[in-house]
Amino acid sequence: MRVVIAIFDEFTALDAVGPYEVLRLLPGAEVVFAAVRTGPVRTDSRALAITADAAFPDIDRCDVLVVPGGRGSREFLADPDMIAWLRGVHATTTWTASVCTGSLVLAAAGLLEGLPAATHWSAAAELEALGAVYTAERVVFHDKVVTAAGVSAGIDMALALAARLTDRTTAEAIQLAIEYDPQPPFDAGSPAKAPQAAKDLLEAGLRR
Amino acid sequence: MRVVIAIFDEFTALDAVGPYEVLRLLPGAEVVFAAVRTGPVRTDSRALAITADAAFPDIDRCDVLVVPGGRGSREFLADPDMIAWLRGVHATTTWTASVCTGSLVLAAAGLLEGLPAATHWSAAAELEALGAVYTAERVVFHDKVVTAAGVSAGIDMALALAARLTDRTTAEAIQLAIEYDPQPPFDAGSPAKAPQAAKDLLEAGLRR
């Protein structure tokens, strides 16, 4: 089973690495990080680079395609070559997945037209402008497309996907392997739960 | 504030990238991935490489040091040069942190002698053999050292650390930014919760 994680300049690292850490443990999985060209790809913070071991033109099929999000997703989705590549590979997949604003890319490729989809809570309007129906859920399955909410939601998505690709016991064994028994110290992970002061601070770019 | 994430051959990606994604959002944070030499460092799966932008000898101080785990932690902790470097940098930190079997490295450096510490549930005996007192908690603070349980626990650890480095509202804003409102599809993230079939499957190397 070939899993391709499509990365691009200014992607968000955890969007990609969360699903990677789950899917790479699937029996028989071969995970490949791919980008427009091989070599290091910088994330949105510029402080981290992940190596693309394959270039998009060298990949014409895969079983699972994962598109992370991040600031750079807007440039990625505006590139006709990338969208054409994505549509071509999507035609071969068993599952096409996105995390965070990766769903904007899927929407731009026409894969979410009129369909329910998740994205980072701050990108709901952008997603709707691209033709999808924003759904404030953590993971949304529709046909063979699965979209996850922001950043850390990729872990939940990948575990749910792992169960569909194999079986529940395998997914549970992977959850145990990554000791995913989340105990956030605060309960501020969604706009509905975060205190107003935290929302205001984030809105201000975390600057006081 | 300088955050150094010390990576090594065959580390586990999510151990490092979970804390990175939280700590890089701290106001004024400069995050640096460092390794024995600069360039790509392969994770335990070999399918992912993260670039080390700094070499250990070039770093003699930092505010926060994060040591991830992974299979390669055993080789890392057996290298006297690395342990000497770690001890030297630890002397300068405000916080020294580990995720997963990164705590084995801290223990080998003598930082956990007789002290309570977390690690991946499967490495409890190894941790105790290195002089620490294994504690089956997700995040353990002791003086200026904080140790987290396996892999995904680094996210919880980093949020708790973010609050101590700044304040609760900042940590909550970061939690909202990464939409960390975990909803695992299963409840198998610790040995106490996982079904026996999942434990057996993991024990068998996920092979049926």
Interface residues (C-beta under 8 A of the other chain):
Chain A: T12 A13 L14 V17 G18 Y20 E21 R24 L25 L26 P27 E30 V31 V32 F33 P40 S45 A47 L48 A49 I50 T51 D53 C100 H120 W121 R138 V139 A149 G150 V151 S152 A153 I155 D156 L159 A160 A163 R168 T169 T170 A171 E172 A173 I174 Q175 L176 A177 I178 E179 Y180 D181 P182 Q183 P184 P185 F186 A188 G189 S190 P191 K193 A194 P195 A197 A198 K199 L201 L202 L206 R207 R208
Chain B: T12 A13 L14 V17 G18 Y20 E21 R24 L25 L26 P27 E30 V31 V32 F33 P40 S45 A47 L48 A49 I50 T51 D53 C100 H120 W121 R138 V139 A149 G150 V151 S152 A153 I155 D156 L159 A160 A163 R168 T169 T170 A171 E172 A173 I174 Q175 L176 A177 I178 E179 Y180 D181 P182 Q183 P184 P185 F186 A188 G189 S190 P191 K193 A194 P195 A197 A198 K199 L201 L202 L206 R207 R208
